[in-house]
């Protein structure tokens, strides 16, 4: 009798556990579907004619796929009546994002290694001061940066977006936390074999830290690809505009042509998806590793 009672209790607990998992799965699925509905509508609207975009009830699958919307968006160029060029803005954004990606990952990895593995005087105080800058909103630094760039005649160039972007405090923090987890014995054994600090960083630390570097690269790319405020403040020539600024101008001019607006927005998401799909297996692993306290 006691065994049967215990078995029933075990079965009851398992049933409750399965029920909870099923309910959680349903809730997460509902939340996920809710989040992707605007994206699905954007894709659908980008392939409709203008008259069908606001049709109610919503027709999720267009009557006919009008891919000319994308062709029209990409053929739009700057001129007397337009202060944007979608293709040129796309190239500008890719250039800035990839330069900053390479620079930020390199500087963050070097600085993170120095703060984690090189014992120098004032290391912890310097690191705390470095982290303190994270509490300063980026909007507060716009005026000082504007004045500095104006003094050295860099206003109206892409260097105003590249120079601040190749150094990131958040990236340094993540890489430092990752390197803190690597045993010091690896570094000591390399010292014994005659390696210097740069060789240890390049041949031992960097290969181990690739997952965290990949996740940092994704974050930096997204930051720079979506950077609207800095581009709006520092860039005055439409030939230098990035995607966020160019897309805003495009929306203002074609606000009634939602099909074209959605086609432009969908086009702007392509690099983001490519970068995420290329590095998604490293993303969670890298962030979790970098978040562990050393």
Residue, then its C-alpha position, 0 to 999 in steps of 0.5 A: x500500500x505504501x509503495x503504491x501511494x508513493x508511486x502515485x505521488x511520484x506520478x502526480x509530481x511528474x504530471x504536474x511538472x509536465x503540465x507546468x512545462x507545457x504551459x510555459x511552452x505555450x506562454x513563450x510561444x504566444x509571446x514569441x508569435x506576438x513579437x514577430x507579428x510586426x516583422x511579418x506584417x512589414x515583409x508582407x507590406x513590402x511586397x504589396x501595392x500601396x493601396x493594399x497595405x492598409x487593407x482590413x482585415x489584414x491580408x498576410x499573403x499579398x494578392x500578387x508579390x510586387x518586388x518592384x518596391x525593392x527595385x524602386x527603393x534601391x534605385x532612388x538616388x540623391x539629387x536636387x530634390x532628395x537628400x539621401x541615396x539608399x544604396x550609398x547609405x547602405x555602403x556607408x553603414x557597412x563600412x563604418x560598422x565593419x571598421x568599428x567591429x574590427x577595431x572594437x574587438x581588437x582594442x577590447x581584447x587587448x584591454x581586457x587581457x591587460x586588466x585581467x592578466x597583467x599585474x601593474x600598479x593602479x590596475x583596479x583603480x584604473x579599471x573602476x574609473x574606466x567602468x565609471x564612464x559606463x554611467x555617463x549617458x552617451x547623449x551627454x558626450x555629444x557636445x564635447x565630441x562635437x567641439x573636439x571634432x570641430x577643433x580638429x576639422x573632422x566634422x562632416x566625415x565618417x571619422x566622427x563615427x569611427x574614432x569613438x566606436x573603435x573603443x568600447x567600455x562594455x566590450x572591455x568589461x566583457x573580455x576582462x571577465x572572460x579572461x579572468x576565468x582562464x587559469x593563470x597556469x597557462x600564462x605561466x607555462x608560456x612564460x617558461x617557454x619564453x613567450x612574451x605578453x603579446x605572444x601569450x595574448x595572440x597565441x593562447x588567450x585569443x583562440x580561447x576567447x573566440x566565443x566571447x569575441x564573436x558575441x562582442x562583434x555581433x553587439x558592436x555591429x548592431x550598435x553601429x548599424x543602428x547608430x542614429x543620433x551620432x550620424x544625425x549630429x556629425x554628418x551634414x552631407x547626404x553622401x555620407x549618411x548612414x542607413x538610420x538617417x537616410x531611412x528617416x529622410x526616406x520615410x518623411x518623403x514617402x510617408x504615404x507610400x508604406x509599401x516603399x517604407x517597409x521595403x526599405x526597412x526590410x532591406x535595412x535588416x538584411x545585414x543584421x540577420x546575416x551577422x546574427x545567423x553567422x554568430x548565433x552559436x557563440x552569442x549566448x555562450x560568450x555573453x554568459x561567460x563574460x558575465x561570470x564574476x572573476 
